[in-house]
Amino acid sequence: MRIERTDPITGHTLTDLEGHPFVMEGAGPNALKIYFDDEASKKTYLGIMTEHPGSDFTVNLDNPGPMGGEVDRKH
């Protein structure tokens, strides 16, 4: 399991994890335990909608525009 001590909402790195809320993302050896400053920060994180292209095939992640350094060959 990996542990993230930096609250992704506040950017604050926690030195003492005891008593701080956390969430588990994933399972097994690749699981990620993310700690937060407080419940409000955790709630904000949990409210962020994310796409899961590996399991949600109803989402189209195709970006037809050219990426940086690419030439747009359609025009």
Long-range contacts (C-beta under 8 A, 24 or more apart in sequence): 1-29, 1-31, 1-32, 1-33, 2-30, 2-31, 2-32, 2-33, 3-32, 3-33, 3-35, 4-32, 4-33, 4-34, 4-35, 5-35, 7-35, 7-36, 7-37, 7-41, 8-34, 8-45, 9-36, 9-37, 9-41, 9-44, 9-45, 10-36, 10-37, 10-41, 12-37
